Amino acid sequence: MNRAHLTIDPHFVVGPVNRRLFGSFVEHLGRCVYDGIYEPGHPSADDEGYRTDVIELVRELGVSTIRYPGGNFVSGYRWEDGVGPRDQRPRRLDLAWHSTETNQVGLDEFASWLRKVGSELMYAVNLGTRGVQEALDVLEYANIRSGTVLSDRRIANGTPEPHDIRMWCLGNEMDGPWQLGHGTAEEYGRLASKTARAMRQIDPELELVACGSSSAHMPTFGQWERVVLEETYDDVDYISCHAYYEPKGGDYGSFLASAVDMDRFIDSVVATADHVKAVRGSEKTMYISFDEWNVWYLSRYDEVDRITDIHDWPVAPRLLEDVYSVVDAVVFGNLLISLIRHADRVTSASLAQLVNVIAPIMTEPGGPAWRQTTYYPFSVTSALARGETLELRLDCPTYRTELYGDVPIVDAVATHDRETGDTAVFLVNRSLDDEVEVEIDTSILGDVSVRSFRTLHDQDIHAANTRDQPERVGLTEHRTTGTSEGTVTVTLPPVSWSALTLA
């Protein structure tokens, strides 16, 4: 059996775990909004048309901040279309996803839904086909209490209290040639700077996110961040990162090591931001909003889902409804480990997306809602990761990957709550074949006991939860934990994600 050794010391702290790390993303894409969170005819629908079965699952998932309304969708979106009487709202072409947008759900409705699930709104403004004035208008509509044309319009539309949105994205993936309004880094950076400065004239305390690269593999990656931050460094609080992963050509060894790529991505963006900080002689630290991340079978969209017929613009088509397996969930859980490991600089993140579209929650129109395999690592990590991320010492064997070279078989992160004394350890075994015994040195923590040790694993790494088998895959509570003075020993099955809690 492979063996690994892990040392936990609460004196070595990376940074506090920000609750915004456990955010998600709702875009007007496919069935995420319509038939996902909103289905007036569903047996569980409340008086506003929201599926209460989905609301319960979102609450259980533990989502903090939710980014809205896009995504690629936002670069062609007119926010005014989604407010006011529903019977007067226009139907528009959504060029991003070749669909028809009915605008039956807009800013006010989504904010109301967020209050039901207990999450914070992170709003994206359109800097693709619009600009400064529209950003100011939606900010006035959303956040000014009363006494102006737009704030009074919100009140007349049935929302007397302001939404008080604190976090705003300045566009979406503006480095991507697929994006409406795509331009150079200089062009976007100047527009983002002008928009940020204008918005701060209304509210200086807003938290603003500039668009970083949509992938670490974009040809402009690195240079894009440098130029955008040179234009916006004094005006924004975050630079964004986006990353998606899927197995290529059956190479599951590299796929299981996807978090290695995420680690490198984050480290590169931090280095670039700190370079700009040094050149400017600034005392301000730039943080990362990793506001799109997930396992996404993008190749399937290109081959199967993409709609191209000029006369076919469906409403809420089934797009990007990936069915996630055990191996997908293990990679997903490892990506969460990477985000928490960088808690000193990654202080906001958004799982893309929340319902039906590459999502942990699936629904059927008029039918059930169920948890995908990826639901479990997110919900457990959100519940347990409290306090501060610790800097770990991990010694374990490596294995060779085609994409990333030699990588550790085990990956792990730990959080420690000084108030309660509780420690949570999240572990992944990337081996396709072998168990790993992990000896955890807990002596610095004092007298600890194991509260729980849960694992996501299956003999069939391609097993998944579906409408017909919604509970095929879940978490298993293990009792194979050995404890002795100052040491806890756990055994990780191959291709597994685990959460250990120490009291």
C-alpha positions, 0 to 999 in steps of 0.5 A, spaced: 500 500 500 502 507 498 503 511 504 503 518 505 504 523 511 501 529 513 503 534 518 498 539 521 500 545 525 495 551 526 501 556 527 502 556 520 496 559 517 495 561 509 489 566 510 482 566 513 477 562 509 472 567 506 465 564 505 464 567 498 469 561 496 463 557 496 459 561 491 455 559 485 453 562 478 446 562 475 446 564 468 440 565 463 443 559 459 439 553 457 434 550 463 438 554 469 433 559 470 427 556 466 425 549 469 431 550 474 429 555 479 423 558 476 417 553 474 410 556 476 407 550 474 411 545 478 407 541 484 412 544 488 412 551 486 411 557 491 407 563 490 412 566 486 413 560 481 420 558 484 421 550 485 421 549 493 425 543 492 430 546 488 430 552 494 431 546 499 437 543 495 440 550 494 440 551 502 443 544 503 448 546 498 451 551 502 452 557 497 454 563 499 454 568 493 451 567 487 453 571 480 448 573 475 445 574 470 452 571 466 456 569 463 456 570 456 449 572 456 450 578 459 454 581 454 448 582 450 443 583 455 439 589 457 437 589 464 431 593 463 428 588 459 427 584 466 424 589 470 416 591 470 410 588 469 411 581 466 406 581 460 410 587 458 417 584 457 420 583 450 422 577 448 429 577 445 434 573 441 440 571 446 446 571 441 451 567 446 447 561 446 442 561 440 436 561 444 430 566 446 430 570 452 423 571 455 425 576 461 420 573 465 425 572 471 430 579 472 433 582 477 428 583 482 425 576 481 432 573 482 434 578 488 427 575 491 429 568 490 436 569 493 432 571 499 429 565 500 435 561 499 439 565 503 445 567 498 448 574 496 447 577 489 453 578 485 451 582 479 455 582 472 454 588 468 454 588 460 460 591 458 460 588 451 454 591 447 453 597 453 457 601 457 458 606 463 451 609 463 447 602 463 452 600 469 450 607 472 443 605 471 442 598 474 446 600 480 441 606 481 435 602 480 438 596 485 441 600 490 439 607 491 433 607 496 428 612 493 427 619 490 430 618 483 427 616 476 430 609 477 429 607 484 422 610 484 421 605 478 424 599 482 419 601 488 413 601 483 415 595 480 414 592 487 421 592 491 420 598 496 427 596 499 434 597 495 437 590 493 444 593 496 448 589 491 455 590 494 459 585 489 459 587 481 463 584 475 465 589 470 463 585 464 465 577 462 470 574 459 472 580 455 478 576 452 474 571 448 473 572 441 466 569 442 464 574 447 460 580 444 464 586 444 470 583 445 476 587 444 484 588 446 486 588 453 487 596 453 480 597 450 477 593 455 481 595 461 480 603 459 472 601 459 472 597 465 476 603 469 471 608 466 466 604 469 469 603 475 470 610 477 463 612 475 460 607 479 464 609 485 461 616 484 455 613 487 458 608 492 465 608 493 464 602 498 462 597 492 467 591 491 468 591 483 471 585 479 475 586 473 475 581 467 481 576 467 483 571 462 477 566 461 482 560 461 490 559 463 490 557 456 488 563 452 494 565 447 493 572 451 494 569 458 498 573 462 499 579 458 491 580 458 492 580 466 498 585 466 495 590 461 488 590 464 491 591 471 495 597 469 489 600 467 484 598 473 489 597 479 486 603 483 479 602 481 478 595 482 478 590 488 479 583 484 481 580 477 477 574 475 479 567 473 475 562 469 477 554 468 474 548 466 476 541 466 474 535 462 478 528 461 481 528 454 482 522 450 481 517 456 487 520 460 484 520 467 491 520 470 492 527 468 484 529 469 485 527 476 491 532 477 487 538 474 488 541 480 495 542 479 493 546 473 489 550 477 494 551 482 499 554 477 493 558 474 492 562 481 500 562 482 501 566 475 495 571 476 498 572 483 505 573 480 502 578 475 498 582 480 504 583 484 508 585 479 503 591 477 503 592 484 510 593 485 511 597 478 506 602 481 509 602 488 502 601 490 500 598 497 494 595 495 493 588 494 489 585 488 485 579 490 482 573 485 475 572 484 475 565 481 468 566 478 467 560 474 470 553 475 467 546 474 468 540 470 465 541 464 465 537 458 466 542 453 467 538 447 460 535 448 457 542 447 461 543 440 459 536 438 452 535 440 449 541 444 450 547 439 444 550 436 446 554 429 440 554 425 438 561 424 431 560 424 431 556 431 431 560 437 428 555 442 426 557 449 430 554 455 433 548 451 437 543 454 444 545 454 450 543 457 446 538 462 453 534 463 451 528 468 457 527 473 461 521 475 465 519 481 471 521 477 468 528 475 466 529 483 473 527 485 476 532 480 471 537 482 473 536 490 480 537 488 479 543 485 475 546 491 482 544 495 486 548 490 481 554 492 481 553 499 489 552 499 490 559 496 485 563 501 490 568 502 489 571 495 482 567 492 477 570 497 471 569 492 469 563 487 463 561 483 461 554 481 459 554 474 453 553 474 448 551 480 442 548 476 441 543 470 447 547 466 453 543 468 450 543 475 450 539 482 443 540 482 438 537 476 431 537 475 426 535 470 420 539 468 414 537 472 418 532 476 423 531 481 430 534 483 436 530 485 443 531 487 449 530 482 455 527 484 459 533 485 453 536 490 457 532 495 464 535 495 461 542 495 456 541 500 460 538 505 466 543 504 462 549 505 459 546 511 466 544 514 471 549 512 471 554 517 476 559 520 483 559 517 487 555 511 493 551 514 499 551 511 500 543 510 506 539 510 505 533 505 510 527 504 507 522 499 509 518 492 508 521 485 505 518 479 507 521 472 502 524 468 502 526 460 499 533 461 503 535 468 509 531 469 510 528 476 504 530 481 503 527 488 498 521 489 495 525 494 492 532 495 490 535 501 488 542 505 486 543 512 482 548 515 482 550 523 477 554 527 480 557 533 474 559 536 471 551 536 478 548 536 475 544 530 479 542 524 477 539 517 482 535 513 480 534 505 483 529 501 484 526 494 487 520 492 488 520 485 491 513 484 486 509 479 488 503 482 491 503 489 489 505 496 493 510 500 494 510 507 495 517 510 498 518 517 496 525 520 500 528 525 496 532 529 500 532 535 500 540 535 493 540 536 493 537 542 488 531 544 483 530 538 478 525 537 475 523 530 468 526 529 467 523 522 470 521 516 466 521 510 468 518 503 466 519 496 468 513 492 465 507 488 468 501 484 465 504 478 469 510 477 463 512 472 457 511 476 453 517 476 446 519 479 440 520 474 433 521 474 432 513 475 437 512 480 438 519 484 442 516 490 446 511 486 452 515 488 453 518 495 458 519 501 460 513 505 462 514 513 468 510 514 470 507 520 477 505 518 480 510 522 486 509 527 488 513 532 494 513 537 497 519 541 498 525 536 496 521 530 490 519 526 491 514 520 486 514 514 485 509 508 483 513 502 480 508 496 483 509 489 479 515 486 476 518 492 475 524 495 474 524 503 473 529 509 475 528 516 473 532 521 477 532 528 474 535 534 
